[in-house]
């Protein structure tokens, strides 16, 4: 395949991913749940500090990204 065409395709895919991510961030206020505030996320408020570890959110994002990448690999065959 022509290198210019391949670069154009890559830029287009990156643009679509960025647009989808932007739309997701824009509309998250309307979701019944908020990423980063899911049950199972660890928050510890100390006297002068706060420790926050979004473990449930991390697992959810990992599962979704794994599924998306798996779908993409199925279509590339």
N, CA, C and O atoms as a Tripos MOL2 file, in Angstrom:
@<TRIPOS>MOLECULE
protein
  308   307    77     0     0
PROTEIN
NO_CHARGES

@<TRIPOS>ATOM
      1 N           0.8470   -1.1760    0.0000 N.3       1 UNK1
      2 CA          0.0000    0.0000    0.0000 C.3       1 UNK1
      3 C           0.8950    1.2420    0.0000 C.2       1 UNK1
      4 O           2.0010    1.2190    0.5390 O.2       1 UNK1
      5 N           0.4190    2.2930   -0.5920 N.am      2 UNK2
      6 CA          1.1370    3.5620   -0.6780 C.3       2 UNK2
      7 C           1.3530    4.1460    0.7260 C.2       2 UNK2
      8 O           0.4070    4.1950    1.5130 O.2       2 UNK2
      9 N           2.5780    4.5910    1.0610 N.am      3 UNK3
     10 CA          2.8440    5.1230    2.4110 C.3       3 UNK3
     11 C           1.9920    6.3380    2.7600 C.2       3 UNK3
     12 O           1.5970    6.5040    3.9140 O.2       3 UNK3
     13 N           1.7060    7.1820    1.7840 N.am      4 UNK4
     14 CA          0.8770    8.3560    2.0430 C.3       4 UNK4
     15 C          -0.5480    7.9510    2.3870 C.2       4 UNK4
     16 O          -1.1720    8.5270    3.2790 O.2       4 UNK4
     17 N          -1.0460    6.9750    1.6850 N.am      5 UNK5
     18 CA         -2.4070    6.4850    1.9670 C.3       5 UNK5
     19 C          -2.4750    5.8390    3.3490 C.2       5 UNK5
     20 O          -3.4490    6.0220    4.0780 O.2       5 UNK5
     21 N          -1.4290    5.0790    3.7070 N.am      6 UNK6
     22 CA         -1.3710    4.4400    5.0250 C.3       6 UNK6
     23 C          -1.3240    5.4930    6.1330 C.2       6 UNK6
     24 O          -1.9920    5.3470    7.1570 O.2       6 UNK6
     25 N          -0.5320    6.5580    5.9310 N.am      7 UNK7
     26 CA         -0.4660    7.6470    6.9060 C.3       7 UNK7
     27 C          -1.8180    8.3410    7.0400 C.2       7 UNK7
     28 O          -2.2440    8.6610    8.1490 O.2       7 UNK7
     29 N          -2.4830    8.5720    5.9320 N.am      8 UNK8
     30 CA         -3.8060    9.1930    5.9700 C.3       8 UNK8
     31 C          -4.8140    8.3460    6.7190 C.2       8 UNK8
     32 O          -5.6360    8.8620    7.4760 O.2       8 UNK8
     33 N          -4.7460    7.0650    6.5080 N.am      9 UNK9
     34 CA         -5.6470    6.1400    7.2100 C.3       9 UNK9
     35 C          -5.3780    6.1590    8.7170 C.2       9 UNK9
     36 O          -6.3130    6.1580    9.5180 O.2       9 UNK9
     37 N          -4.1040    6.1760    9.0960 N.am     10 UNK10
     38 CA         -3.7380    6.2100   10.5070 C.3      10 UNK10
     39 C          -4.2010    7.5070   11.1650 C.2      10 UNK10
     40 O          -4.7380    7.4850   12.2720 O.2      10 UNK10
     41 N          -3.9970    8.6270   10.4930 N.am     11 UNK11
     42 CA         -4.4340    9.9220   11.0320 C.3      11 UNK11
     43 C          -5.9530    9.9590   11.1690 C.2      11 UNK11
     44 O          -6.4740   10.4940   12.1470 O.2      11 UNK11
     45 N          -6.6550    9.4040   10.2110 N.am     12 UNK12
     46 CA         -8.1170    9.3550   10.2700 C.3      12 UNK12
     47 C          -8.5960    8.5140   11.4530 C.2      12 UNK12
     48 O          -9.5220    8.9180   12.1570 O.2      12 UNK12
     49 N          -7.9900    7.3690   11.6810 N.am     13 UNK13
     50 CA         -8.3650    6.5010   12.8020 C.3      13 UNK13
     51 C          -8.0780    7.1920   14.1260 C.2      13 UNK13
     52 O          -8.9000    7.1470   15.0420 O.2      13 UNK13
     53 N          -6.9130    7.8350   14.2340 N.am     14 UNK14
     54 CA         -6.5850    8.5560   15.4670 C.3      14 UNK14
     55 C          -7.5820    9.6800   15.7060 C.2      14 UNK14
     56 O          -7.9980    9.9110   16.8410 O.2      14 UNK14
     57 N          -7.9650   10.3750   14.6490 N.am     15 UNK15
     58 CA         -8.9570   11.4440   14.7790 C.3      15 UNK15
     59 C         -10.3040   10.9300   15.2530 C.2      15 UNK15
     60 O         -10.9530   11.5580   16.0900 O.2      15 UNK15
     61 N         -10.7270    9.7940   14.7220 N.am     16 UNK16
     62 CA        -12.0050    9.2180   15.1400 C.3      16 UNK16
     63 C         -11.9640    8.7790   16.6080 C.2      16 UNK16
     64 O         -12.9330    8.9620   17.3450 O.2      16 UNK16
     65 N         -10.8370    8.2000   17.0220 N.am     17 UNK17
     66 CA        -10.6960    7.7880   18.4150 C.3      17 UNK17
     67 C         -10.7240    9.0100   19.3350 C.2      17 UNK17
     68 O         -11.3730    8.9820   20.3800 O.2      17 UNK17
     69 N         -10.0260   10.0810   18.9520 N.am     18 UNK18
     70 CA        -10.0350   11.3030   19.7550 C.3      18 UNK18
     71 C         -11.4310   11.9310   19.8160 C.2      18 UNK18
     72 O         -11.8480   12.4170   20.8680 O.2      18 UNK18
     73 N         -12.1490   11.9220   18.6930 N.am     19 UNK19
     74 CA        -13.5050   12.4690   18.6770 C.3      19 UNK19
     75 C         -14.4390   11.6500   19.5710 C.2      19 UNK19
     76 O         -15.2580   12.2130   20.2960 O.2      19 UNK19
     77 N         -14.3140   10.3250   19.5170 N.am     20 UNK20
     78 CA        -15.1440    9.4690   20.3700 C.3      20 UNK20
     79 C         -14.8070    9.6940   21.8420 C.2      20 UNK20
     80 O         -15.7030    9.7490   22.6840 O.2      20 UNK20
     81 N         -13.5210    9.8230   22.1540 N.am     21 UNK21
     82 CA        -13.1210   10.0970   23.5360 C.3      21 UNK21
     83 C         -13.6260   11.4600   24.0060 C.2      21 UNK21
     84 O         -14.0710   11.5960   25.1450 O.2      21 UNK21
     85 N         -13.5610   12.4530   23.1490 N.am     22 UNK22
     86 CA        -14.0810   13.7780   23.4980 C.3      22 UNK22
     87 C         -15.5820   13.7560   23.7290 C.2      22 UNK22
     88 O         -16.0740   14.3850   24.6660 O.2      22 UNK22
     89 N         -16.3080   13.0460   22.8920 N.am     23 UNK23
     90 CA        -17.7590   12.9250   23.0790 C.3      23 UNK23
     91 C         -18.0790   12.2070   24.3800 C.2      23 UNK23
     92 O         -19.0160   12.5790   25.0870 O.2      23 UNK23
     93 N         -17.3050   11.1810   24.6930 N.am     24 UNK24
     94 CA        -17.5040   10.4570   25.9440 C.3      24 UNK24
     95 C         -17.2870   11.3740   27.1390 C.2      24 UNK24
     96 O         -18.0820   11.3650   28.0790 O.2      24 UNK24
     97 N         -16.2240   12.1610   27.1130 N.am     25 UNK25
     98 CA        -15.9630   13.0930   28.2140 C.3      25 UNK25
     99 C         -17.0220   14.1880   28.2890 C.2      25 UNK25
    100 O         -17.3880   14.6190   29.3820 O.2      25 UNK25
    101 N         -17.5080   14.6340   27.1580 N.am     26 UNK26
    102 CA        -18.5080   15.6930   27.1180 C.3      26 UNK26
    103 C         -19.8370   15.2370   27.7230 C.2      26 UNK26
    104 O         -20.4970   15.9990   28.4300 O.2      26 UNK26
    105 N         -20.2230   13.9990   27.4420 N.am     27 UNK27
    106 CA        -21.5280   13.5090   27.8800 C.3      27 UNK27
    107 C         -21.4900   12.7140   29.1840 C.2      27 UNK27
    108 O         -22.5180   12.1640   29.5790 O.2      27 UNK27
    109 N         -20.3590   12.6310   29.8610 N.am     28 UNK28
    110 CA        -20.2790   11.8240   31.0810 C.3      28 UNK28
    111 C         -21.1460   12.3760   32.2010 C.2      28 UNK28
    112 O         -21.5360   11.6190   33.0890 O.2      28 UNK28
    113 N         -21.4570   13.6480   32.1940 N.am     29 UNK29
    114 CA        -22.3190   14.1990   33.2300 C.3      29 UNK29
    115 C         -23.7360   13.6560   33.1590 C.2      29 UNK29
    116 O         -24.4680   13.7270   34.1460 O.2      29 UNK29
    117 N         -24.1350   13.1200   32.0230 N.am     30 UNK30
    118 CA        -25.4910   12.5980   31.8510 C.3      30 UNK30
    119 C         -25.5870   11.1080   32.1470 C.2      30 UNK30
    120 O         -26.6840   10.5500   32.1640 O.2      30 UNK30
    121 N         -24.4480   10.4580   32.3800 N.am     31 UNK31
    122 CA        -24.4600    9.0410   32.7150 C.3      31 UNK31
    123 C         -24.9340    8.8460   34.1460 C.2      31 UNK31
    124 O         -24.7270    9.7210   34.9860 O.2      31 UNK31
    125 N         -25.5690    7.7100   34.4410 N.am     32 UNK32
    126 CA        -25.9840    7.4490   35.8260 C.3      32 UNK32
    127 C         -24.8050    7.1250   36.7420 C.2      32 UNK32
    128 O         -24.9760    7.0780   37.9610 O.2      32 UNK32
    129 N         -23.6180    6.9010   36.1870 N.am     33 UNK33
    130 CA        -22.4150    6.6410   36.9820 C.3      33 UNK33
    131 C         -21.3040    7.5390   36.4520 C.2      33 UNK33
    132 O         -21.3700    8.0100   35.3170 O.2      33 UNK33
    133 N         -20.2990    7.7740   37.2610 N.am     34 UNK34
    134 CA        -19.1690    8.5900   36.8340 C.3      34 UNK34
    135 C         -17.9040    7.7640   36.9250 C.2      34 UNK34
    136 O         -17.6290    7.1560   37.9590 O.2      34 UNK34
    137 N         -17.1320    7.7370   35.8490 N.am     35 UNK35
    138 CA        -15.8520    7.0450   35.8860 C.3      35 UNK35
    139 C         -14.9600    7.7460   36.8990 C.2      35 UNK35
    140 O         -14.8740    8.9740   36.9210 O.2      35 UNK35
    141 N         -14.3050    6.9670   37.7260 N.am     36 UNK36
    142 CA        -13.4830    7.5260   38.7830 C.3      36 UNK36
    143 C         -14.2110    7.6050   40.1060 C.2      36 UNK36
    144 O         -13.5940    7.8770   41.1350 O.2      36 UNK36
    145 N         -15.5020    7.3740   40.0980 N.am     37 UNK37
    146 CA        -16.3090    7.3940   41.3200 C.3      37 UNK37
    147 C         -17.1630    6.1330   41.4300 C.2      37 UNK37
    148 O         -18.2590    6.1660   41.9900 O.2      37 UNK37
    149 N         -16.6670    5.0440   40.9040 N.am     38 UNK38
    150 CA        -17.4140    3.7900   40.9360 C.3      38 UNK38
    151 C         -17.2410    3.0940   42.2870 C.2      38 UNK38
    152 O         -16.2540    3.3280   42.9840 O.2      38 UNK38
    153 N         -18.1890    2.2470   42.6540 N.am     39 UNK39
    154 CA        -18.0130    1.4640   43.8720 C.3      39 UNK39
    155 C         -16.7810    0.5740   43.7250 C.2      39 UNK39
    156 O         -16.5950   -0.0650   42.6890 O.2      39 UNK39
    157 N         -15.9580    0.5310   44.7350 N.am     40 UNK40
    158 CA        -14.7300   -0.2470   44.6820 C.3      40 UNK40
    159 C         -13.4930    0.6090   44.4820 C.2      40 UNK40
    160 O         -12.3780    0.1400   44.7100 O.2      40 UNK40
    161 N         -13.6680    1.8580   44.0600 N.am     41 UNK41
    162 CA        -12.5340    2.7710   43.9690 C.3      41 UNK41
    163 C         -12.1250    3.1560   45.3870 C.2      41 UNK41
    164 O         -12.9760    3.4430   46.2290 O.2      41 UNK41
    165 N         -10.8280    3.1610   45.6440 N.am     42 UNK42
    166 CA        -10.3180    3.3750   46.9990 C.3      42 UNK42
    167 C         -10.0140    4.8540   47.1990 C.2      42 UNK42
    168 O          -9.2450    5.4470   46.4430 O.2      42 UNK42
    169 N         -10.6250    5.4480   48.2260 N.am     43 UNK43
    170 CA        -10.3690    6.8420   48.5920 C.3      43 UNK43
    171 C         -10.1110    6.8820   50.0920 C.2      43 UNK43
    172 O         -10.9380    6.4350   50.8860 O.2      43 UNK43
    173 N          -8.9640    7.4170   50.4680 N.am     44 UNK44
    174 CA         -8.6310    7.5630   51.8880 C.3      44 UNK44
    175 C          -8.2960    9.0280   52.1460 C.2      44 UNK44
    176 O          -7.3290    9.5610   51.6030 O.2      44 UNK44
    177 N          -9.1140    9.6720   52.9860 N.am     45 UNK45
    178 CA         -8.8920   11.0700   53.3410 C.3      45 UNK45
    179 C          -8.0960   11.1230   54.6410 C.2      45 UNK45
    180 O          -8.5910   10.7500   55.7040 O.2      45 UNK45
    181 N          -6.8610   11.5910   54.5380 N.am     46 UNK46
    182 CA         -6.0330   11.7700   55.7250 C.3      46 UNK46
    183 C          -6.2320   13.1670   56.2860 C.2      46 UNK46
    184 O          -7.0780   13.9250   55.8110 O.2      46 UNK46
    185 N          -5.4510   13.4960   57.2920 N.am     47 UNK47
    186 CA         -5.5680   14.8180   57.9120 C.3      47 UNK47
    187 C          -5.1220   15.9200   56.9510 C.2      47 UNK47
    188 O          -5.7600   16.9680   56.8570 O.2      47 UNK47
    189 N          -4.0160   15.6730   56.2350 N.am     48 UNK48
    190 CA         -3.4950   16.6900   55.3250 C.3      48 UNK48
    191 C          -3.3350   16.1820   53.8940 C.2      48 UNK48
    192 O          -2.7250   16.8510   53.0600 O.2      48 UNK48
    193 N          -3.8730   15.0230   53.6160 N.am     49 UNK49
    194 CA         -3.7130   14.4730   52.2700 C.3      49 UNK49
    195 C          -4.8820   13.5490   51.9380 C.2      49 UNK49
    196 O          -5.6600   13.1430   52.8010 O.2      49 UNK49
    197 N          -4.9640   13.2450   50.6750 N.am     50 UNK50
    198 CA         -5.9800   12.3100   50.1950 C.3      50 UNK50
    199 C          -5.3040   11.3140   49.2670 C.2      50 UNK50
    200 O          -4.5700   11.6990   48.3570 O.2      50 UNK50
    201 N          -5.5560   10.0370   49.5010 N.am     51 UNK51
    202 CA         -5.0510    8.9770   48.6350 C.3      51 UNK51
    203 C          -6.2210    8.4440   47.8310 C.2      51 UNK51
    204 O          -7.2570    8.0830   48.3890 O.2      51 UNK51
    205 N          -6.0530    8.3980   46.5310 N.am     52 UNK52
    206 CA         -7.1260    7.9680   45.6500 C.3      52 UNK52
    207 C          -6.5710    6.9380   44.6790 C.2      52 UNK52
    208 O          -5.5980    7.2100   43.9750 O.2      52 UNK52
    209 N          -7.1820    5.7550   44.6330 N.am     53 UNK53
    210 CA         -6.7850    4.7060   43.7000 C.3      53 UNK53
    211 C          -8.0390    4.1390   43.0340 C.2      53 UNK53
    212 O          -8.7820    3.3820   43.6600 O.2      53 UNK53
    213 N          -8.2800    4.4970   41.7680 N.am     54 UNK54
    214 CA         -9.5080    4.0520   41.0740 C.3      54 UNK54
    215 C          -9.3760    2.6420   40.4970 C.2      54 UNK54
    216 O          -9.3070    2.4700   39.2800 O.2      54 UNK54
    217 N          -9.3420    1.6450   41.3640 N.am     55 UNK55
    218 CA         -9.1010    0.2760   40.9000 C.3      55 UNK55
    219 C         -10.2670   -0.2640   40.0640 C.2      55 UNK55
    220 O         -10.0360   -0.9210   39.0490 O.2      55 UNK55
    221 N         -11.4820   -0.0050   40.4600 N.am     56 UNK56
    222 CA        -12.6360   -0.5010   39.6950 C.3      56 UNK56
    223 C         -12.6970    0.1960   38.3380 C.2      56 UNK56
    224 O         -12.9660   -0.4430   37.3200 O.2      56 UNK56
    225 N         -12.4480    1.4900   38.3240 N.am     57 UNK57
    226 CA        -12.4400    2.2280   37.0620 C.3      57 UNK57
    227 C         -11.3350    1.7080   36.1580 C.2      57 UNK57
    228 O         -11.5460    1.5710   34.9530 O.2      57 UNK57
    229 N         -10.1680    1.4170   36.7060 N.am     58 UNK58
    230 CA         -9.0500    0.8980   35.9130 C.3      58 UNK58
    231 C          -9.3980   -0.4510   35.2950 C.2      58 UNK58
    232 O          -9.0990   -0.6930   34.1250 O.2      58 UNK58
    233 N         -10.0210   -1.3220   36.0630 N.am     59 UNK59
    234 CA        -10.4090   -2.6400   35.5520 C.3      59 UNK59
    235 C         -11.4550   -2.4930   34.4470 C.2      59 UNK59
    236 O         -11.3670   -3.1670   33.4200 O.2      59 UNK59
    237 N         -12.4410   -1.6210   34.6460 N.am     60 UNK60
    238 CA        -13.4860   -1.4050   33.6480 C.3      60 UNK60
    239 C         -12.8990   -0.8610   32.3480 C.2      60 UNK60
    240 O         -13.2420   -1.3430   31.2680 O.2      60 UNK60
    241 N         -12.0270    0.1280   32.4360 N.am     61 UNK61
    242 CA        -11.3990    0.6990   31.2440 C.3      61 UNK61
    243 C         -10.5420   -0.3620   30.5460 C.2      61 UNK61
    244 O         -10.5330   -0.4300   29.3170 O.2      61 UNK61
    245 N          -9.8330   -1.1750   31.2990 N.am     62 UNK62
    246 CA         -9.0100   -2.2340   30.7210 C.3      62 UNK62
    247 C          -9.8550   -3.2470   29.9670 C.2      62 UNK62
    248 O          -9.4930   -3.6550   28.8640 O.2      62 UNK62
    249 N         -10.9700   -3.6560   30.5440 N.am     63 UNK63
    250 CA        -11.8520   -4.6330   29.8870 C.3      63 UNK63
    251 C         -12.4350   -4.0520   28.6030 C.2      63 UNK63
    252 O         -12.4880   -4.7410   27.5840 O.2      63 UNK63
    253 N         -12.8710   -2.8030   28.6380 N.am     64 UNK64
    254 CA        -13.4630   -2.1640   27.4520 C.3      64 UNK64
    255 C         -12.4190   -2.0200   26.3500 C.2      64 UNK64
    256 O         -12.6970   -2.3350   25.1930 O.2      64 UNK64
    257 N         -11.2190   -1.5450   26.6930 N.am     65 UNK65
    258 CA        -10.1710   -1.3950   25.6870 C.3      65 UNK65
    259 C          -9.7280   -2.7420   25.1210 C.2      65 UNK65
    260 O          -9.4530   -2.8520   23.9260 O.2      65 UNK65
    261 N          -9.6570   -3.7580   25.9650 N.am     66 UNK66
    262 CA         -9.3090   -5.0930   25.4860 C.3      66 UNK66
    263 C         -10.3410   -5.6020   24.4910 C.2      66 UNK66
    264 O          -9.9850   -6.1800   23.4640 O.2      66 UNK66
    265 N         -11.6110   -5.3910   24.7880 N.am     67 UNK67
    266 CA        -12.6770   -5.8210   23.8840 C.3      67 UNK67
    267 C         -12.6170   -5.0640   22.5600 C.2      67 UNK67
    268 O         -12.7850   -5.6640   21.4980 O.2      67 UNK67
    269 N         -12.3800   -3.7600   22.6100 N.am     68 UNK68
    270 CA        -12.2930   -2.9580   21.3810 C.3      68 UNK68
    271 C         -11.1120   -3.4060   20.5300 C.2      68 UNK68
    272 O         -11.2440   -3.5680   19.3170 O.2      68 UNK68
    273 N          -9.9590   -3.6060   21.1610 N.am     69 UNK69
    274 CA         -8.7860   -4.0510   20.4030 C.3      69 UNK69
    275 C          -8.9670   -5.4600   19.8540 C.2      69 UNK69
    276 O          -8.4820   -5.7650   18.7650 O.2      69 UNK69
    277 N          -9.6590   -6.3210   20.5960 N.am     70 UNK70
    278 CA         -9.9580   -7.6610   20.0930 C.3      70 UNK70
    279 C         -10.8630   -7.5770   18.8560 C.2      70 UNK70
    280 O         -10.6490   -8.2860   17.8720 O.2      70 UNK70
    281 N         -11.8810   -6.6970   18.9180 N.am     71 UNK71
    282 CA        -12.7520   -6.5230   17.7510 C.3      71 UNK71
    283 C         -11.9780   -6.0180   16.5520 C.2      71 UNK71
    284 O         -12.1770   -6.5000   15.4370 O.2      71 UNK71
    285 N         -11.1030   -5.0570   16.7660 N.am     72 UNK72
    286 CA        -10.2910   -4.5410   15.6680 C.3      72 UNK72
    287 C          -9.4120   -5.6270   15.0600 C.2      72 UNK72
    288 O          -9.2460   -5.6840   13.8410 O.2      72 UNK72
    289 N          -8.8510   -6.4850   15.8990 N.am     73 UNK73
    290 CA         -7.9990   -7.5490   15.3670 C.3      73 UNK73
    291 C          -8.8230   -8.5730   14.5850 C.2      73 UNK73
    292 O          -8.3060   -9.1850   13.6500 O.2      73 UNK73
    293 N         -10.0750   -8.7690   14.9440 N.am     74 UNK74
    294 CA        -10.9290   -9.7060   14.1980 C.3      74 UNK74
    295 C         -11.2510   -9.1790   12.8050 C.2      74 UNK74
    296 O         -11.3670   -9.9590   11.8600 O.2      74 UNK74
    297 N         -11.3980   -7.8530   12.6670 N.am     75 UNK75
    298 CA        -11.7160   -7.2690   11.3790 C.3      75 UNK75
    299 C         -10.5040   -7.1490   10.4630 C.2      75 UNK75
    300 O         -10.6640   -7.0430    9.2470 O.2      75 UNK75
    301 N          -9.2980   -7.1640   11.0200 N.am     76 UNK76
    302 CA         -8.0910   -7.0180   10.2140 C.3      76 UNK76
    303 C          -7.7010   -8.3250    9.5350 C.2      76 UNK76
    304 O          -6.8420   -8.3090    8.6530 O.2      76 UNK76
    305 N          -8.2900   -9.4420    9.9030 N.am     77 UNK77
    306 CA         -7.9260  -10.7400    9.3080 C.3      77 UNK77
    307 C          -8.4200  -10.8480    7.9030 C.2      77 UNK77
    308 O          -8.2050  -11.8690    7.2510 O.2      77 UNK77
@<TRIPOS>BOND
     1     1     2 1
     2     2     3 1
     3     3     4 2
     4     3     5 am
     5     5     6 1
     6     6     7 1
     7     7     8 2
     8     7     9 am
     9     9    10 1
    10    10    11 1
    11    11    12 2
    12    11    13 am
    13    13    14 1
    14    14    15 1
    15    15    16 2
    16    15    17 am
    17    17    18 1
    18    18    19 1
    19    19    20 2
    20    19    21 am
    21    21    22 1
    22    22    23 1
    23    23    24 2
    24    23    25 am
    25    25    26 1
    26    26    27 1
    27    27    28 2
    28    27    29 am
    29    29    30 1
    30    30    31 1
    31    31    32 2
    32    31    33 am
    33    33    34 1
    34    34    35 1
    35    35    36 2
    36    35    37 am
    37    37    38 1
    38    38    39 1
    39    39    40 2
    40    39    41 am
    41    41    42 1
    42    42    43 1
    43    43    44 2
    44    43    45 am
    45    45    46 1
    46    46    47 1
    47    47    48 2
    48    47    49 am
    49    49    50 1
    50    50    51 1
    51    51    52 2
    52    51    53 am
    53    53    54 1
    54    54    55 1
    55    55    56 2
    56    55    57 am
    57    57    58 1
    58    58    59 1
    59    59    60 2
    60    59    61 am
    61    61    62 1
    62    62    63 1
    63    63    64 2
    64    63    65 am
    65    65    66 1
    66    66    67 1
    67    67    68 2
    68    67    69 am
    69    69    70 1
    70    70    71 1
    71    71    72 2
    72    71    73 am
    73    73    74 1
    74    74    75 1
    75    75    76 2
    76    75    77 am
    77    77    78 1
    78    78    79 1
    79    79    80 2
    80    79    81 am
    81    81    82 1
    82    82    83 1
    83    83    84 2
    84    83    85 am
    85    85    86 1
    86    86    87 1
    87    87    88 2
    88    87    89 am
    89    89    90 1
    90    90    91 1
    91    91    92 2
    92    91    93 am
    93    93    94 1
    94    94    95 1
    95    95    96 2
    96    95    97 am
    97    97    98 1
    98    98    99 1
    99    99   100 2
   100    99   101 am
   101   101   102 1
   102   102   103 1
   103   103   104 2
   104   103   105 am
   105   105   106 1
   106   106   107 1
   107   107   108 2
   108   107   109 am
   109   109   110 1
   110   110   111 1
   111   111   112 2
   112   111   113 am
   113   113   114 1
   114   114   115 1
   115   115   116 2
   116   115   117 am
   117   117   118 1
   118   118   119 1
   119   119   120 2
   120   119   121 am
   121   121   122 1
   122   122   123 1
   123   123   124 2
   124   123   125 am
   125   125   126 1
   126   126   127 1
   127   127   128 2
   128   127   129 am
   129   129   130 1
   130   130   131 1
   131   131   132 2
   132   131   133 am
   133   133   134 1
   134   134   135 1
   135   135   136 2
   136   135   137 am
   137   137   138 1
   138   138   139 1
   139   139   140 2
   140   139   141 am
   141   141   142 1
   142   142   143 1
   143   143   144 2
   144   143   145 am
   145   145   146 1
   146   146   147 1
   147   147   148 2
   148   147   149 am
   149   149   150 1
   150   150   151 1
   151   151   152 2
   152   151   153 am
   153   153   154 1
   154   154   155 1
   155   155   156 2
   156   155   157 am
   157   157   158 1
   158   158   159 1
   159   159   160 2
   160   159   161 am
   161   161   162 1
   162   162   163 1
   163   163   164 2
   164   163   165 am
   165   165   166 1
   166   166   167 1
   167   167   168 2
   168   167   169 am
   169   169   170 1
   170   170   171 1
   171   171   172 2
   172   171   173 am
   173   173   174 1
   174   174   175 1
   175   175   176 2
   176   175   177 am
   177   177   178 1
   178   178   179 1
   179   179   180 2
   180   179   181 am
   181   181   182 1
   182   182   183 1
   183   183   184 2
   184   183   185 am
   185   185   186 1
   186   186   187 1
   187   187   188 2
   188   187   189 am
   189   189   190 1
   190   190   191 1
   191   191   192 2
   192   191   193 am
   193   193   194 1
   194   194   195 1
   195   195   196 2
   196   195   197 am
   197   197   198 1
   198   198   199 1
   199   199   200 2
   200   199   201 am
   201   201   202 1
   202   202   203 1
   203   203   204 2
   204   203   205 am
   205   205   206 1
   206   206   207 1
   207   207   208 2
   208   207   209 am
   209   209   210 1
   210   210   211 1
   211   211   212 2
   212   211   213 am
   213   213   214 1
   214   214   215 1
   215   215   216 2
   216   215   217 am
   217   217   218 1
   218   218   219 1
   219   219   220 2
   220   219   221 am
   221   221   222 1
   222   222   223 1
   223   223   224 2
   224   223   225 am
   225   225   226 1
   226   226   227 1
   227   227   228 2
   228   227   229 am
   229   229   230 1
   230   230   231 1
   231   231   232 2
   232   231   233 am
   233   233   234 1
   234   234   235 1
   235   235   236 2
   236   235   237 am
   237   237   238 1
   238   238   239 1
   239   239   240 2
   240   239   241 am
   241   241   242 1
   242   242   243 1
   243   243   244 2
   244   243   245 am
   245   245   246 1
   246   246   247 1
   247   247   248 2
   248   247   249 am
   249   249   250 1
   250   250   251 1
   251   251   252 2
   252   251   253 am
   253   253   254 1
   254   254   255 1
   255   255   256 2
   256   255   257 am
   257   257   258 1
   258   258   259 1
   259   259   260 2
   260   259   261 am
   261   261   262 1
   262   262   263 1
   263   263   264 2
   264   263   265 am
   265   265   266 1
   266   266   267 1
   267   267   268 2
   268   267   269 am
   269   269   270 1
   270   270   271 1
   271   271   272 2
   272   271   273 am
   273   273   274 1
   274   274   275 1
   275   275   276 2
   276   275   277 am
   277   277   278 1
   278   278   279 1
   279   279   280 2
   280   279   281 am
   281   281   282 1
   282   282   283 1
   283   283   284 2
   284   283   285 am
   285   285   286 1
   286   286   287 1
   287   287   288 2
   288   287   289 am
   289   289   290 1
   290   290   291 1
   291   291   292 2
   292   291   293 am
   293   293   294 1
   294   294   295 1
   295   295   296 2
   296   295   297 am
   297   297   298 1
   298   298   299 1
   299   299   300 2
   300   299   301 am
   301   301   302 1
   302   302   303 1
   303   303   304 2
   304   303   305 am
   305   305   306 1
   306   306   307 1
   307   307   308 2
@<TRIPOS>SUBSTRUCTURE
     1 UNK1         2 RESIDUE 1 A UNK
     2 UNK2         6 RESIDUE 1 A UNK
     3 UNK3        10 RESIDUE 1 A UNK
     4 UNK4        14 RESIDUE 1 A UNK
     5 UNK5        18 RESIDUE 1 A UNK
     6 UNK6        22 RESIDUE 1 A UNK
     7 UNK7        26 RESIDUE 1 A UNK
     8 UNK8        30 RESIDUE 1 A UNK
     9 UNK9        34 RESIDUE 1 A UNK
    10 UNK10       38 RESIDUE 1 A UNK
    11 UNK11       42 RESIDUE 1 A UNK
    12 UNK12       46 RESIDUE 1 A UNK
    13 UNK13       50 RESIDUE 1 A UNK
    14 UNK14       54 RESIDUE 1 A UNK
    15 UNK15       58 RESIDUE 1 A UNK
    16 UNK16       62 RESIDUE 1 A UNK
    17 UNK17       66 RESIDUE 1 A UNK
    18 UNK18       70 RESIDUE 1 A UNK
    19 UNK19       74 RESIDUE 1 A UNK
    20 UNK20       78 RESIDUE 1 A UNK
    21 UNK21       82 RESIDUE 1 A UNK
    22 UNK22       86 RESIDUE 1 A UNK
    23 UNK23       90 RESIDUE 1 A UNK
    24 UNK24       94 RESIDUE 1 A UNK
    25 UNK25       98 RESIDUE 1 A UNK
    26 UNK26      102 RESIDUE 1 A UNK
    27 UNK27      106 RESIDUE 1 A UNK
    28 UNK28      110 RESIDUE 1 A UNK
    29 UNK29      114 RESIDUE 1 A UNK
    30 UNK30      118 RESIDUE 1 A UNK
    31 UNK31      122 RESIDUE 1 A UNK
    32 UNK32      126 RESIDUE 1 A UNK
    33 UNK33      130 RESIDUE 1 A UNK
    34 UNK34      134 RESIDUE 1 A UNK
    35 UNK35      138 RESIDUE 1 A UNK
    36 UNK36      142 RESIDUE 1 A UNK
    37 UNK37      146 RESIDUE 1 A UNK
    38 UNK38      150 RESIDUE 1 A UNK
    39 UNK39      154 RESIDUE 1 A UNK
    40 UNK40      158 RESIDUE 1 A UNK
    41 UNK41      162 RESIDUE 1 A UNK
    42 UNK42      166 RESIDUE 1 A UNK
    43 UNK43      170 RESIDUE 1 A UNK
    44 UNK44      174 RESIDUE 1 A UNK
    45 UNK45      178 RESIDUE 1 A UNK
    46 UNK46      182 RESIDUE 1 A UNK
    47 UNK47      186 RESIDUE 1 A UNK
    48 UNK48      190 RESIDUE 1 A UNK
    49 UNK49      194 RESIDUE 1 A UNK
    50 UNK50      198 RESIDUE 1 A UNK
    51 UNK51      202 RESIDUE 1 A UNK
    52 UNK52      206 RESIDUE 1 A UNK
    53 UNK53      210 RESIDUE 1 A UNK
    54 UNK54      214 RESIDUE 1 A UNK
    55 UNK55      218 RESIDUE 1 A UNK
    56 UNK56      222 RESIDUE 1 A UNK
    57 UNK57      226 RESIDUE 1 A UNK
    58 UNK58      230 RESIDUE 1 A UNK
    59 UNK59      234 RESIDUE 1 A UNK
    60 UNK60      238 RESIDUE 1 A UNK
    61 UNK61      242 RESIDUE 1 A UNK
    62 UNK62      246 RESIDUE 1 A UNK
    63 UNK63      250 RESIDUE 1 A UNK
    64 UNK64      254 RESIDUE 1 A UNK
    65 UNK65      258 RESIDUE 1 A UNK
    66 UNK66      262 RESIDUE 1 A UNK
    67 UNK67      266 RESIDUE 1 A UNK
    68 UNK68      270 RESIDUE 1 A UNK
    69 UNK69      274 RESIDUE 1 A UNK
    70 UNK70      278 RESIDUE 1 A UNK
    71 UNK71      282 RESIDUE 1 A UNK
    72 UNK72      286 RESIDUE 1 A UNK
    73 UNK73      290 RESIDUE 1 A UNK
    74 UNK74      294 RESIDUE 1 A UNK
    75 UNK75      298 RESIDUE 1 A UNK
    76 UNK76      302 RESIDUE 1 A UNK
    77 UNK77      306 RESIDUE 1 A UNK
